[in-house]
Amino acid sequence: MHPLRLVTETAPAEPPPPSDGELIEAGETPDDFARLFDRYSVTIHRYVARRLGTAEADDLLGQTFLVAFERRHRYVDSPAGALPWLYGIATNLIHRRRRDEVRQYRAYARSEPAGSEQHGDPLSTDVAARVDAAVATRALTGVLAGLRKVERDVLLLYAWEDLSYAEIALALDLPIGTVRSRLHRARRALRSALGPDFEENL
């Protein structure tokens, strides 16, 4: 008599979720971008809000994904996925409101640090933590307001969003060497304003 064999049926493994490139390639209507929006909307909104404020971020978030949909045929898939591409689109939209961004930084620079902390100033809680917890928000925002546009873009994508040099290059459509040089200039400006300990904290 042959021994009985217990056959345990296992549920078939679920297919992996589609990649960003697959979602973009399959998107034929803006509604098809809903899954891409779900993946990255919080991240993009946070980035824009840090630079322009929450009210502007609410508006530019939708514009970012609308532009992404309109330019979907230009997207080139990469190991980094669609996030650097979306950062690039959002950054270009921010440039159209550069005066608002610089005005916000200058307002921060004029404000008292205590007031900024009470209002949960993102520059105080995020950027200053990467630089030095004791550095005044006013000094930092004053320098940010004076940076060149590309230098500010590179610095904030690096310091706020933790993008690599390669991802920043992809987001801003720049050679990696340019990313390195712009970041070096931005860090030098901040180091000059914030002191020698800055280099160790960013």
C-alpha positions as CSV (number, residue, x, y, z in Angstrom):
1,M,0.0,0.0,0.0
2,H,1.5,3.3,-1.1
3,P,1.9,5.9,1.7
4,L,-0.6,8.7,1.5
5,R,0.8,12.0,0.5
6,L,-0.8,15.1,1.8
7,V,-0.9,17.8,-0.9
8,T,-1.1,21.2,0.5
9,E,-2.4,23.7,-2.0
10,T,-0.9,27.1,-1.7
11,A,-2.5,30.3,-2.9
12,P,-0.7,31.6,-6.0
13,A,1.7,34.4,-5.3
14,E,0.3,37.8,-6.0
15,P,2.0,39.5,-8.9
16,P,4.3,42.4,-8.0
17,P,2.8,45.9,-8.2
18,P,3.4,47.6,-11.5
19,S,6.4,49.7,-11.8
20,D,6.2,53.5,-12.2
21,G,7.1,53.0,-15.9
22,E,4.3,50.5,-16.4
23,L,1.8,52.8,-14.8
24,I,2.9,55.7,-16.9
25,E,2.9,53.7,-20.1
26,A,-0.6,52.3,-19.5
27,G,-2.0,55.7,-18.6
28,E,-4.4,56.9,-21.3
29,T,-6.5,59.3,-19.2
30,P,-5.7,61.4,-16.1
31,D,-7.6,59.0,-14.0
32,D,-5.1,56.3,-15.0
33,F,-2.5,58.3,-13.1
34,A,-4.4,57.8,-9.8
35,R,-2.0,55.0,-8.6
36,L,1.0,57.1,-9.4
37,F,-0.6,60.0,-7.5
38,D,-1.3,57.7,-4.6
39,R,2.4,56.7,-4.5
40,Y,3.9,60.1,-4.6
41,S,1.4,62.9,-3.9
42,V,2.3,63.2,-0.2
43,T,6.0,63.5,-0.9
44,I,5.6,66.0,-3.7
45,H,3.1,68.1,-1.7
46,R,5.5,68.2,1.3
47,Y,8.4,69.4,-1.0
48,V,6.3,72.2,-2.6
49,A,4.9,73.2,0.8
50,R,8.3,73.6,2.2
51,R,9.3,75.9,-0.6
52,L,6.1,77.9,-1.2
53,G,3.7,77.1,1.7
54,T,0.7,74.8,2.1
55,A,-1.8,76.9,0.1
56,E,0.5,77.0,-3.0
57,A,1.3,73.3,-2.6
58,D,-2.4,72.3,-2.8
59,D,-2.5,74.1,-6.2
60,L,0.8,73.0,-7.6
61,L,0.3,69.3,-6.6
62,G,-2.5,68.9,-9.1
63,Q,-0.6,70.8,-11.7
64,T,2.5,68.6,-11.2
65,F,0.6,65.4,-12.0
66,L,-1.3,67.1,-14.8
67,V,1.9,68.1,-16.5
68,A,3.3,64.6,-15.8
69,F,0.3,63.1,-17.7
70,E,0.7,65.5,-20.6
71,R,4.4,64.6,-20.8
72,R,4.0,60.9,-20.1
73,H,5.3,60.0,-23.6
74,R,8.6,61.7,-22.8
75,Y,9.2,59.7,-19.6
76,V,12.2,57.5,-19.6
77,D,12.0,54.7,-17.0
78,S,15.0,54.4,-14.6
79,P,15.9,52.5,-11.5
80,A,15.0,55.5,-9.4
81,G,11.4,55.4,-10.7
82,A,9.2,58.4,-11.4
83,L,9.9,60.4,-8.3
84,P,12.9,62.4,-9.5
85,W,10.9,63.1,-12.7
86,L,8.1,64.4,-10.6
87,Y,10.4,66.5,-8.5
88,G,11.7,68.1,-11.7
89,I,8.2,69.0,-12.8
90,A,7.3,70.4,-9.4
91,T,10.6,72.4,-9.3
92,N,9.9,73.9,-12.7
93,L,6.4,75.0,-11.5
94,I,8.0,76.5,-8.4
95,H,10.3,78.6,-10.6
96,R,7.2,80.3,-12.0
97,R,6.5,81.5,-8.5
98,R,10.0,82.3,-7.5
99,R,9.1,85.6,-6.1
100,D,6.7,84.0,-3.7
101,E,9.4,81.5,-2.6
102,V,12.0,84.2,-2.0
103,R,9.5,86.3,-0.3
104,Q,8.7,83.4,2.1
105,Y,12.3,82.9,2.9
106,R,12.8,86.6,3.6
107,A,9.8,86.5,5.8
108,Y,11.3,83.6,7.8
109,A,14.6,85.4,8.0
110,R,12.9,88.5,9.5
111,S,10.9,86.4,12.0
112,E,11.9,85.6,15.5
113,P,13.2,82.0,15.9
114,A,10.8,81.4,18.9
115,G,7.8,82.3,16.7
116,S,9.0,80.0,14.0
117,E,9.2,77.1,16.4
118,Q,5.7,77.7,17.7
119,H,4.3,77.6,14.3
120,G,6.2,74.4,13.3
121,D,8.4,76.1,10.8
122,P,9.6,73.3,8.4
123,L,12.9,75.0,7.9
124,S,13.5,74.9,11.7
125,T,12.4,71.2,12.0
126,D,13.9,69.8,8.9
127,V,16.7,71.7,7.3
128,A,18.2,73.1,10.5
129,A,18.3,69.6,11.9
130,R,20.6,68.7,9.0
131,V,22.8,71.7,9.5
132,D,22.9,72.3,13.3
133,A,20.1,72.3,15.8
134,A,21.4,75.5,17.3
135,V,21.5,77.5,14.0
136,A,19.0,80.3,13.8
137,T,16.3,79.9,11.2
138,R,16.7,83.5,10.2
139,A,20.3,83.0,9.1
140,L,19.5,79.9,7.1
141,T,16.5,81.3,5.3
142,G,18.4,84.5,4.6
143,V,21.0,82.5,2.8
144,L,18.5,80.4,0.9
145,A,16.8,83.6,-0.4
146,G,20.1,84.8,-1.8
147,L,21.1,81.6,-3.6
148,R,20.9,81.3,-7.3
149,K,17.9,79.3,-8.5
150,V,19.8,76.2,-9.5
151,E,21.9,76.2,-6.4
152,R,18.8,76.4,-4.2
153,D,17.1,73.6,-6.2
154,V,20.1,71.3,-5.8
155,L,20.6,72.0,-2.2
156,L,17.0,71.5,-1.2
157,L,16.5,68.3,-3.2
158,Y,19.7,67.0,-1.4
159,A,19.0,68.3,2.1
160,W,15.2,68.0,2.3
161,E,14.4,65.1,0.0
162,D,17.6,63.0,0.5
163,L,18.1,62.6,-3.3
164,S,21.4,61.3,-4.5
165,Y,23.5,63.2,-7.0
166,A,22.3,61.0,-9.8
167,E,18.6,61.5,-8.8
168,I,19.1,65.3,-8.6
169,A,20.7,65.2,-12.0
170,L,17.7,63.3,-13.4
171,A,15.2,65.6,-11.7
172,L,16.8,68.8,-12.9
173,D,18.2,67.5,-16.2
174,L,21.7,68.4,-15.3
175,P,25.1,66.6,-15.6
176,I,26.2,65.0,-12.3
177,G,29.3,67.3,-12.4
178,T,27.0,70.3,-12.5
179,V,25.0,69.0,-9.5
180,R,28.2,68.5,-7.6
181,S,29.5,72.0,-8.4
182,R,26.2,73.7,-7.6
183,L,25.9,71.9,-4.3
184,H,29.4,72.8,-3.4
185,R,28.7,76.5,-4.1
186,A,25.5,76.4,-2.0
187,R,27.2,74.6,0.9
188,R,30.0,77.1,0.7
189,A,27.5,80.0,1.0
190,L,25.8,78.4,3.9
191,R,29.1,77.5,5.6
192,S,30.2,81.1,5.3
193,A,27.0,82.3,6.9
194,L,26.5,79.6,9.5
195,G,30.0,78.8,10.6
196,P,32.6,76.1,10.2
197,D,30.5,73.4,11.9
198,F,28.1,73.5,9.0
199,E,30.2,71.1,6.9
200,E,30.0,68.4,9.5
201,N,26.2,68.5,9.6
202,L,25.1,68.4,6.0
